[in-house]
Amino acid sequence: MASKAICVTGGSGYNASWLDKFLLQRVYTVKATVRYLNDPKNTDHLTSLDGAKERLHLFKANLLEESAFDAVVDGCEGLFNTASPFYHGVKDPQAELIDPALKGTLNVLGSVAKTPSVRRVVLTSSVAAITFNGKPRMPEIVVDETWWSDPDFCRESQLWYVLSKTLAEDAAWKFVKEKAFDMVTINPAMVIGSLLQPTLNTRCAAIIQLLNCSETYPNATLGWVNVKDVALAHILAFENPSANGRYLMVESVAHYSELVKILASFNLQ
């Protein structure tokens, strides 16, 4: 009997690579999209996964191209939409972050809307789409899935990545409500942990900078979560029929100073 087919967009990325690995371990057939199909840095870490030879199929797809995901989604039972750029030093926020996140998400969902085999979409959102609204966050305040970041606050604060994730998730929920198909979102905090891909992603680069004896660190307290837990949460959100709505993922909350102490303790051992 053929295994169930799952589509993973942004399939060579940090979160998605672990998602591919765990899906293959569960004997799914994985149809993953990548930006550069002929670049070994994008594909070798995927094609070397256990089960990849038999059940991993790679496709090139452009987030900004309408209907680009039609052929990839065709025949899939589920779709994990992880594709969304995240990096610093942005020169054109609209073109570099907002359009790929917003238009890209709607293009992917547009392909799903034409594919009756897909029974559920799991969208990788972020805590960025939840907490940035200017509200005071005192110790007694509970931040939950009912919170939304405020686009106007994000624009005024020039929080372009936060804005991109907020607009993309909001548009996704409006789209699936109109088209009447099933979606669950995963909203992780700062995702860290082991890398499968050979290139360093933005989140882990921040940790490497601390390990390289950075003289300063941000005066910020953030939520942190392991990448393997995030990947497994995506799969559980797809497999569990009762899953619905938004799921925040935060393993620990720590100031950067605490993170520095933890890393220093490892160096001393």
ZADO-1210 file (C-alpha; in nm, 4 decimals, padded with zeros to 6 digits):
<atoms>
<atom x="00.0000" y="00.0000" z="00.0000" code="MET" pos="1"/>
<atom x="00.1356" y="00.3423" z="-00.0957" code="ALA" pos="2"/>
<atom x="00.2300" y="00.5729" z="00.1907" code="SER" pos="3"/>
<atom x="00.0413" y="00.8965" z="00.2501" code="LYS" pos="4"/>
<atom x="00.1841" y="01.1937" z="00.0620" code="ALA" pos="5"/>
<atom x="00.2617" y="01.5181" z="00.2432" code="ILE" pos="6"/>
<atom x="00.3765" y="01.8491" z="00.0914" code="CYS" pos="7"/>
<atom x="00.6356" y="02.0580" z="00.2778" code="VAL" pos="8"/>
<atom x="00.7026" y="02.4071" z="00.1426" code="THR" pos="9"/>
<atom x="01.0409" y="02.5627" z="00.2128" code="GLY" pos="10"/>
<atom x="01.1540" y="02.2042" z="00.2528" code="GLY" pos="11"/>
<atom x="01.5264" y="02.2702" z="00.2905" code="SER" pos="12"/>
<atom x="01.4911" y="02.5219" z="00.5744" code="GLY" pos="13"/>
<atom x="01.5800" y="02.4855" z="00.9407" code="TYR" pos="14"/>
<atom x="01.2414" y="02.3755" z="01.0769" code="ASN" pos="15"/>
<atom x="01.1369" y="02.1987" z="00.7582" code="ALA" pos="16"/>
<atom x="01.4470" y="01.9796" z="00.7367" code="SER" pos="17"/>
<atom x="01.3641" y="01.8234" z="01.0727" code="TRP" pos="18"/>
<atom x="01.0016" y="01.7977" z="00.9646" code="LEU" pos="19"/>
<atom x="01.1119" y="01.6097" z="00.6504" code="ASP" pos="20"/>
<atom x="01.3251" y="01.3772" z="00.8622" code="LYS" pos="21"/>
<atom x="01.0459" y="01.2930" z="01.1068" code="PHE" pos="22"/>
<atom x="00.7861" y="01.2494" z="00.8304" code="LEU" pos="23"/>
<atom x="01.0138" y="01.0041" z="00.6500" code="LEU" pos="24"/>
<atom x="01.0648" y="00.8168" z="00.9768" code="GLN" pos="25"/>
<atom x="00.6861" y="00.7850" z="00.9982" code="ARG" pos="26"/>
<atom x="00.6839" y="00.6369" z="00.6472" code="VAL" pos="27"/>
<atom x="00.5125" y="00.9286" z="00.4774" code="TYR" pos="28"/>
<atom x="00.5961" y="01.0204" z="00.1197" code="THR" pos="29"/>
<atom x="00.7322" y="01.3756" z="00.1305" code="VAL" pos="30"/>
<atom x="00.6992" y="01.6210" z="-00.1582" code="LYS" pos="31"/>
<atom x="00.9222" y="01.9120" z="-00.0554" code="ALA" pos="32"/>
<atom x="00.9770" y="02.2408" z="-00.2360" code="THR" pos="33"/>
<atom x="01.3177" y="02.4083" z="-00.2398" code="VAL" pos="34"/>
<atom x="01.4430" y="02.7355" z="-00.3862" code="ARG" pos="35"/>
<atom x="01.7462" y="02.5938" z="-00.5636" code="TYR" pos="36"/>
<atom x="01.6945" y="02.2403" z="-00.6845" code="LEU" pos="37"/>
<atom x="02.0474" y="02.2043" z="-00.8261" code="ASN" pos="38"/>
<atom x="02.2320" y="02.3486" z="-00.5256" code="ASP" pos="39"/>
<atom x="02.3837" y="02.0747" z="-00.3048" code="PRO" pos="40"/>
<atom x="02.3627" y="02.3089" z="-00.0028" code="LYS" pos="41"/>
<atom x="01.9852" y="02.3053" z="-00.0479" code="ASN" pos="42"/>
<atom x="01.9369" y="01.9385" z="-00.1182" code="THR" pos="43"/>
<atom x="02.2185" y="01.7059" z="-00.0029" code="ASP" pos="44"/>
<atom x="02.1153" y="01.7078" z="00.3626" code="HIS" pos="45"/>
<atom x="01.7662" y="01.6033" z="00.2524" code="LEU" pos="46"/>
<atom x="01.8557" y="01.3363" z="-00.0002" code="THR" pos="47"/>
<atom x="02.0815" y="01.1729" z="00.2600" code="SER" pos="48"/>
<atom x="01.7959" y="01.1242" z="00.5095" code="LEU" pos="49"/>
<atom x="01.6811" y="00.7708" z="00.5862" code="ASP" pos="50"/>
<atom x="01.3983" y="00.6852" z="00.3486" code="GLY" pos="51"/>
<atom x="01.4711" y="00.9757" z="00.1159" code="ALA" pos="52"/>
<atom x="01.5663" y="00.7566" z="-00.1789" code="LYS" pos="53"/>
<atom x="01.2299" y="00.5832" z="-00.1709" code="GLU" pos="54"/>
<atom x="00.9899" y="00.8514" z="-00.0461" code="ARG" pos="55"/>
<atom x="01.1350" y="01.2031" z="-00.0821" code="LEU" pos="56"/>
<atom x="01.0576" y="01.4057" z="-00.3935" code="HIS" pos="57"/>
<atom x="01.2031" y="01.7540" z="-00.4367" code="LEU" pos="58"/>
<atom x="01.0434" y="02.0304" z="-00.6444" code="PHE" pos="59"/>
<atom x="01.1400" y="02.3847" z="-00.7290" code="LYS" pos="60"/>
<atom x="00.8621" y="02.6363" z="-00.6611" code="ALA" pos="61"/>
<atom x="00.8505" y="03.0152" z="-00.6412" code="ASN" pos="62"/>
<atom x="00.6419" y="03.1567" z="-00.3566" code="LEU" pos="63"/>
<atom x="00.5495" y="03.4636" z="-00.5604" code="LEU" pos="64"/>
<atom x="00.4308" y="03.2670" z="-00.8636" code="GLU" pos="65"/>
<atom x="00.0578" y="03.1956" z="-00.8663" code="GLU" pos="66"/>
<atom x="-00.0289" y="02.8262" z="-00.9136" code="SER" pos="67"/>
<atom x="00.3399" y="02.7302" z="-00.8728" code="ALA" pos="68"/>
<atom x="00.2433" y="02.4754" z="-00.6065" code="PHE" pos="69"/>
<atom x="-00.0433" y="02.3072" z="-00.7930" code="ASP" pos="70"/>
<atom x="00.1599" y="02.0109" z="-00.9156" code="ALA" pos="71"/>
<atom x="00.3376" y="01.9661" z="-00.5815" code="VAL" pos="72"/>
<atom x="00.0189" y="01.9645" z="-00.3750" code="VAL" pos="73"/>
<atom x="-00.1645" y="01.7339" z="-00.6150" code="ASP" pos="74"/>
<atom x="-00.2393" y="01.4015" z="-00.4473" code="GLY" pos="75"/>
<atom x="-00.1216" y="01.5124" z="-00.1020" code="CYS" pos="76"/>
<atom x="-00.3243" y="01.4465" z="00.2109" code="GLU" pos="77"/>
<atom x="-00.1618" y="01.7261" z="00.4088" code="GLY" pos="78"/>
<atom x="00.0472" y="02.0370" z="00.3567" code="LEU" pos="79"/>
<atom x="00.2994" y="02.1972" z="00.5899" code="PHE" pos="80"/>
<atom x="00.3651" y="02.5569" z="00.4868" code="ASN" pos="81"/>
<atom x="00.6970" y="02.6541" z="00.6473" code="THR" pos="82"/>
<atom x="00.8303" y="02.8815" z="00.3730" code="ALA" pos="83"/>
<atom x="00.8831" y="03.2416" z="00.4922" code="SER" pos="84"/>
<atom x="01.2051" y="03.4463" z="00.4896" code="PRO" pos="85"/>
<atom x="01.3674" y="03.5580" z="00.8147" code="PHE" pos="86"/>
<atom x="01.6880" y="03.7599" z="00.8249" code="TYR" pos="87"/>
<atom x="01.8260" y="04.0927" z="00.9417" code="HIS" pos="88"/>
<atom x="01.9692" y="04.3824" z="00.7415" code="GLY" pos="89"/>
<atom x="01.6589" y="04.4177" z="00.5253" code="VAL" pos="90"/>
<atom x="01.6752" y="04.6976" z="00.2688" code="LYS" pos="91"/>
<atom x="01.3308" y="04.6584" z="00.1114" code="ASP" pos="92"/>
<atom x="01.0915" y="04.5092" z="00.3703" code="PRO" pos="93"/>
<atom x="00.8017" y="04.4824" z="00.1278" code="GLN" pos="94"/>
<atom x="00.9914" y="04.2902" z="-00.1373" code="ALA" pos="95"/>
<atom x="01.2230" y="04.0907" z="00.0895" code="GLU" pos="96"/>
<atom x="00.9921" y="03.9887" z="00.3747" code="LEU" pos="97"/>
<atom x="00.6292" y="04.0949" z="00.3426" code="ILE" pos="98"/>
<atom x="00.5519" y="03.9872" z="-00.0151" code="ASP" pos="99"/>
<atom x="00.7128" y="03.6400" z="00.0154" code="PRO" pos="100"/>
<atom x="00.5346" y="03.5769" z="00.3465" code="ALA" pos="101"/>
<atom x="00.1932" y="03.7198" z="00.2573" code="LEU" pos="102"/>
<atom x="00.1615" y="03.6520" z="-00.1139" code="LYS" pos="103"/>
<atom x="00.3542" y="03.3291" z="-00.0804" code="GLY" pos="104"/>
<atom x="00.1170" y="03.1955" z="00.1843" code="THR" pos="105"/>
<atom x="-00.1882" y="03.2874" z="-00.0212" code="LEU" pos="106"/>
<atom x="-00.0386" y="03.1292" z="-00.3337" code="ASN" pos="107"/>
<atom x="00.0229" y="02.8040" z="-00.1493" code="VAL" pos="108"/>
<atom x="-00.3267" y="02.8065" z="-00.0004" code="LEU" pos="109"/>
<atom x="-00.4666" y="02.8824" z="-00.3439" code="GLY" pos="110"/>
<atom x="-00.3163" y="02.5574" z="-00.4679" code="SER" pos="111"/>
<atom x="-00.4608" y="02.3722" z="-00.1683" code="VAL" pos="112"/>
<atom x="-00.8063" y="02.5137" z="-00.2417" code="ALA" pos="113"/>
<atom x="-00.7904" y="02.3428" z="-00.5818" code="LYS" pos="114"/>
<atom x="-00.6784" y="02.0089" z="-00.4340" code="THR" pos="115"/>
<atom x="-00.9582" y="01.8053" z="-00.2706" code="PRO" pos="116"/>
<atom x="-00.7160" y="01.5399" z="-00.1429" code="SER" pos="117"/>
<atom x="-00.5680" y="01.7790" z="00.1186" code="VAL" pos="118"/>
<atom x="-00.7519" y="01.7309" z="00.4476" code="ARG" pos="119"/>
<atom x="-00.5473" y="01.9698" z="00.6630" code="ARG" pos="120"/>
<atom x="-00.2921" y="02.2505" z="00.6323" code="VAL" pos="121"/>
<atom x="-00.0426" y="02.3160" z="00.9109" code="VAL" pos="122"/>
<atom x="00.0987" y="02.6668" z="00.8832" code="LEU" pos="123"/>
<atom x="00.4262" y="02.7654" z="01.0469" code="THR" pos="124"/>
<atom x="00.3540" y="03.1041" z="01.1982" code="SER" pos="125"/>
<atom x="00.5417" y="03.2580" z="01.4910" code="SER" pos="126"/>
<atom x="00.5059" y="03.4123" z="01.8329" code="VAL" pos="127"/>
<atom x="00.5924" y="03.7237" z="01.6319" code="ALA" pos="128"/>
<atom x="00.2315" y="03.7242" z="01.5140" code="ALA" pos="129"/>
<atom x="00.1080" y="03.7241" z="01.8755" code="ILE" pos="130"/>
<atom x="00.3025" y="03.9423" z="02.1180" code="THR" pos="131"/>
<atom x="00.3918" y="04.2685" z="01.9423" code="PHE" pos="132"/>
<atom x="00.0978" y="04.4982" z="02.0077" code="ASN" pos="133"/>
<atom x="00.2292" y="04.7584" z="02.2535" code="GLY" pos="134"/>
<atom x="00.0360" y="04.6099" z="02.5460" code="LYS" pos="135"/>
<atom x="00.2260" y="04.6028" z="02.8771" code="PRO" pos="136"/>
<atom x="00.3392" y="04.2514" z="02.9670" code="ARG" pos="137"/>
<atom x="00.3642" y="04.2366" z="03.3436" code="MET" pos="138"/>
<atom x="00.4371" y="03.9083" z="03.5269" code="PRO" pos="139"/>
<atom x="00.0674" y="03.8544" z="03.5913" code="GLU" pos="140"/>
<atom x="-00.0260" y="03.8937" z="03.2233" code="ILE" pos="141"/>
<atom x="-00.0945" y="03.5688" z="03.0378" code="VAL" pos="142"/>
<atom x="-00.0176" y="03.5737" z="02.6669" code="VAL" pos="143"/>
<atom x="-00.2209" y="03.3132" z="02.4824" code="ASP" pos="144"/>
<atom x="-00.3490" y="03.2256" z="02.1375" code="GLU" pos="145"/>
<atom x="-00.6123" y="03.5006" z="02.1479" code="THR" pos="146"/>
<atom x="-00.3428" y="03.7678" z="02.1224" code="TRP" pos="147"/>
<atom x="-00.2459" y="03.9215" z="01.7887" code="TRP" pos="148"/>
<atom x="00.0369" y="04.1546" z="01.6992" code="SER" pos="149"/>
<atom x="-00.0784" y="04.4962" z="01.5783" code="ASP" pos="150"/>
<atom x="00.0296" y="04.5751" z="01.2194" code="PRO" pos="151"/>
<atom x="00.0301" y="04.9502" z="01.2868" code="ASP" pos="152"/>
<atom x="00.2504" y="04.9039" z="01.5934" code="PHE" pos="153"/>
<atom x="00.4833" y="04.6850" z="01.3862" code="CYS" pos="154"/>
<atom x="00.5109" y="04.9467" z="01.1123" code="ARG" pos="155"/>
<atom x="00.5747" y="05.2281" z="01.3601" code="GLU" pos="156"/>
<atom x="00.8435" y="05.0175" z="01.5299" code="SER" pos="157"/>
<atom x="00.9860" y="04.8989" z="01.1950" code="GLN" pos="158"/>
<atom x="00.9424" y="04.5371" z="01.2998" code="LEU" pos="159"/>
<atom x="00.9321" y="04.4095" z="00.9435" code="TRP" pos="160"/>
<atom x="00.9651" y="04.0365" z="01.0059" code="TYR" pos="161"/>
<atom x="00.7007" y="04.0574" z="01.2772" code="VAL" pos="162"/>
<atom x="00.4748" y="04.2456" z="01.0378" code="LEU" pos="163"/>
<atom x="00.5285" y="03.9852" z="00.7649" code="SER" pos="164"/>
<atom x="00.4298" y="03.6957" z="00.9928" code="LYS" pos="165"/>
<atom x="00.1295" y="03.8833" z="01.1342" code="THR" pos="166"/>
<atom x="-00.0098" y="03.9776" z="00.7932" code="LEU" pos="167"/>
<atom x="00.0542" y="03.6302" z="00.6521" code="ALA" pos="168"/>
<atom x="-00.1203" y="03.4423" z="00.9324" code="GLU" pos="169"/>
<atom x="-00.4139" y="03.6817" z="00.9424" code="ASP" pos="170"/>
<atom x="-00.4618" y="03.6497" z="00.5661" code="ALA" pos="171"/>
<atom x="-00.4349" y="03.2710" z="00.5911" code="ALA" pos="172"/>
<atom x="-00.7148" y="03.2480" z="00.8476" code="TRP" pos="173"/>
<atom x="-00.9397" y="03.4713" z="00.6379" code="LYS" pos="174"/>
<atom x="-00.8649" y="03.2623" z="00.3288" code="PHE" pos="175"/>
<atom x="-00.9405" y="02.9237" z="00.4860" code="VAL" pos="176"/>
<atom x="-01.2592" y="03.0589" z="00.6430" code="LYS" pos="177"/>
<atom x="-01.3787" y="03.1724" z="00.3021" code="GLU" pos="178"/>
<atom x="-01.2752" y="02.8502" z="00.1268" code="LYS" pos="179"/>
<atom x="-01.3887" y="02.6282" z="00.4170" code="ALA" pos="180"/>
<atom x="-01.0925" y="02.3953" z="00.4592" code="PHE" pos="181"/>
<atom x="-00.9022" y="02.2902" z="00.7694" code="ASP" pos="182"/>
<atom x="-00.5924" y="02.4669" z="00.9014" code="MET" pos="183"/>
<atom x="-00.3899" y="02.4662" z="01.2223" code="VAL" pos="184"/>
<atom x="-00.1067" y="02.7103" z="01.2978" code="THR" pos="185"/>
<atom x="00.2070" y="02.6530" z="01.5029" code="ILE" pos="186"/>
<atom x="00.3416" y="02.9717" z="01.6643" code="ASN" pos="187"/>
<atom x="00.6865" y="02.8975" z="01.8076" code="PRO" pos="188"/>
<atom x="00.9086" y="03.1367" z="01.9981" code="ALA" pos="189"/>
<atom x="01.2831" y="03.1527" z="01.9159" code="MET" pos="190"/>
<atom x="01.3653" y="02.8168" z="01.7625" code="VAL" pos="191"/>
<atom x="01.7112" y="02.6789" z="01.8421" code="ILE" pos="192"/>
<atom x="01.8841" y="02.3429" z="01.8386" code="GLY" pos="193"/>
<atom x="02.0731" y="02.1125" z="01.6049" code="SER" pos="194"/>
<atom x="02.0978" y="02.1946" z="01.2363" code="LEU" pos="195"/>
<atom x="02.0536" y="01.9431" z="00.9568" code="LEU" pos="196"/>
<atom x="02.1351" y="02.1872" z="00.6753" code="GLN" pos="197"/>
<atom x="02.4964" y="02.3029" z="00.6182" code="PRO" pos="198"/>
<atom x="02.4139" y="02.6747" z="00.6221" code="THR" pos="199"/>
<atom x="02.3597" y="02.8763" z="00.9396" code="LEU" pos="200"/>
<atom x="02.0129" y="03.0209" z="00.9862" code="ASN" pos="201"/>
<atom x="01.9385" y="03.3571" z="01.1487" code="THR" pos="202"/>
<atom x="01.8191" y="03.2227" z="01.4847" code="ARG" pos="203"/>
<atom x="02.1138" y="02.9925" z="01.5411" code="CYS" pos="204"/>
<atom x="02.3526" y="03.2606" z="01.4173" code="ALA" pos="205"/>
<atom x="02.2548" y="03.4638" z="01.7238" code="ALA" pos="206"/>
<atom x="02.3703" y="03.1763" z="01.9465" code="ILE" pos="207"/>
<atom x="02.6940" y="03.1305" z="01.7530" code="ILE" pos="208"/>
<atom x="02.7678" y="03.5009" z="01.7993" code="GLN" pos="209"/>
<atom x="02.7491" y="03.4527" z="02.1770" code="LEU" pos="210"/>
<atom x="02.9769" y="03.1496" z="02.1569" code="LEU" pos="211"/>
<atom x="03.2265" y="03.3548" z="01.9582" code="ASN" pos="212"/>
<atom x="03.2742" y="03.5853" z="02.2578" code="CYS" pos="213"/>
<atom x="03.0496" y="03.8691" z="02.1511" code="SER" pos="214"/>
<atom x="03.1141" y="04.1700" z="02.3779" code="GLU" pos="215"/>
<atom x="02.7458" y="04.2603" z="02.3906" code="THR" pos="216"/>
<atom x="02.4092" y="04.0875" z="02.3759" code="TYR" pos="217"/>
<atom x="02.0497" y="04.2127" z="02.3468" code="PRO" pos="218"/>
<atom x="01.8800" y="04.3386" z="02.6614" code="ASN" pos="219"/>
<atom x="01.5825" y="04.1162" z="02.5907" code="ALA" pos="220"/>
<atom x="01.3867" y="03.8317" z="02.7414" code="THR" pos="221"/>
<atom x="01.2574" y="03.5809" z="02.4869" code="LEU" pos="222"/>
<atom x="01.0814" y="03.2503" z="02.4666" code="GLY" pos="223"/>
<atom x="01.2904" y="02.9576" z="02.3403" code="TRP" pos="224"/>
<atom x="01.1976" y="02.6199" z="02.1964" code="VAL" pos="225"/>
<atom x="01.3854" y="02.3277" z="02.0435" code="ASN" pos="226"/>
<atom x="01.3568" y="02.2764" z="01.6686" code="VAL" pos="227"/>
<atom x="01.2832" y="01.9046" z="01.7079" code="LYS" pos="228"/>
<atom x="00.9845" y="01.9813" z="01.9297" code="ASP" pos="229"/>
<atom x="00.8574" y="02.2321" z="01.6746" code="VAL" pos="230"/>
<atom x="00.8809" y="01.9764" z="01.3948" code="ALA" pos="231"/>
<atom x="00.7030" y="01.7101" z="01.5999" code="LEU" pos="232"/>
<atom x="00.4305" y="01.9589" z="01.6944" code="ALA" pos="233"/>
<atom x="00.3590" y="02.0155" z="01.3253" code="HIS" pos="234"/>
<atom x="00.3105" y="01.6425" z="01.2738" code="ILE" pos="235"/>
<atom x="00.0887" y="01.6066" z="01.5816" code="LEU" pos="236"/>
<atom x="-00.1188" y="01.9026" z="01.4633" code="ALA" pos="237"/>
<atom x="-00.1744" y="01.7197" z="01.1349" code="PHE" pos="238"/>
<atom x="-00.2370" y="01.3734" z="01.2752" code="GLU" pos="239"/>
<atom x="-00.4593" y="01.4634" z="01.5723" code="ASN" pos="240"/>
<atom x="-00.8183" y="01.5180" z="01.4490" code="PRO" pos="241"/>
<atom x="-00.9018" y="01.7387" z="01.7491" code="SER" pos="242"/>
<atom x="-00.6204" y="01.9877" z="01.6794" code="ALA" pos="243"/>
<atom x="-00.7527" y="02.3303" z="01.5866" code="ASN" pos="244"/>
<atom x="-00.6654" y="02.6988" z="01.5940" code="GLY" pos="245"/>
<atom x="-00.3283" y="02.8341" z="01.7038" code="ARG" pos="246"/>
<atom x="-00.0642" y="02.6641" z="01.9194" code="TYR" pos="247"/>
<atom x="00.2056" y="02.8667" z="02.0948" code="LEU" pos="248"/>
<atom x="00.5311" y="02.6803" z="02.1466" code="MET" pos="249"/>
<atom x="00.7575" y="02.8022" z="02.4265" code="VAL" pos="250"/>
<atom x="00.9772" y="02.5625" z="02.6206" code="GLU" pos="251"/>
<atom x="01.1563" y="02.8235" z="02.8349" code="SER" pos="252"/>
<atom x="01.1602" y="03.1982" z="02.8851" code="VAL" pos="253"/>
<atom x="01.5032" y="03.3477" z="02.9465" code="ALA" pos="254"/>
<atom x="01.6909" y="03.6753" z="02.9252" code="HIS" pos="255"/>
<atom x="01.9979" y="03.6762" z="02.7021" code="TYR" pos="256"/>
<atom x="02.2125" y="03.7053" z="03.0162" code="SER" pos="257"/>
<atom x="02.0778" y="03.3684" z="03.1337" code="GLU" pos="258"/>
<atom x="02.1541" y="03.2220" z="02.7932" code="LEU" pos="259"/>
<atom x="02.5114" y="03.3489" z="02.8177" code="VAL" pos="260"/>
<atom x="02.5514" y="03.1794" z="03.1587" code="LYS" pos="261"/>
<atom x="02.4190" y="02.8512" z="03.0201" code="ILE" pos="262"/>
<atom x="02.6570" y="02.8624" z="02.7245" code="LEU" pos="263"/>
<atom x="02.9479" y="02.9545" z="02.9545" code="ALA" pos="264"/>
<atom x="02.8741" y="02.6533" z="03.1746" code="SER" pos="265"/>
<atom x="02.8994" y="02.4251" z="02.8721" code="PHE" pos="266"/>
<atom x="03.2320" y="02.5784" z="02.7767" code="ASN" pos="267"/>
<atom x="03.3681" y="02.5118" z="03.1248" code="LEU" pos="268"/>
<atom x="03.2753" y="02.1436" z="03.1197" code="GLN" pos="269"/>
</atoms>
